[in-house]
Amino acid sequence: MRYTPEMSKIRITFLETGANYEVAAGTSFLEFCQEHDAPHEFGCTVGSCGTCRLVLEEGADHVNAMTEEEQDTLYMVTDEHGARLGCQLIVNGDITLRRAKDKDVD
Ligand code: FES
């Protein structure tokens, strides 16, 4: 099969708004959102504040692996299983996401 640029396109879907975008595989989620005014909130952009926390409802295996630093930040801000930091994501295949809930601090 001959490679064409069209073959490397993937889709990012925002569950809450229904907004979806076709982007190149290997895209930084942070850079994509900044360039397209996409509906996701960021803070520090370097993985330490947790503002960008999200859950991948589909495509969790289509992004880069989590680092220990990302895991530490997520532990402070959410209890949701499978949460990720949007600013740390590289998207290699279709994903569907929603914002992760805040950590229950009773
Ligand atoms: S924007 Fe601060 S952790 Fe992602």
Boltz pocket constraint, residues with backbone or C-beta under 6 A from the ligand:
constraints:
  - pocket:
      binder: B
      contacts: [[A, 41], [A, 42], [A, 43], [A, 44], [A, 45], [A, 46], [A, 47], [A, 48], [A, 49], [A, 50], [A, 51], [A, 52], [A, 53], [A, 73], [A, 85], [A, 86], [A, 87], [A, 88]]
      max_distance: 6.0
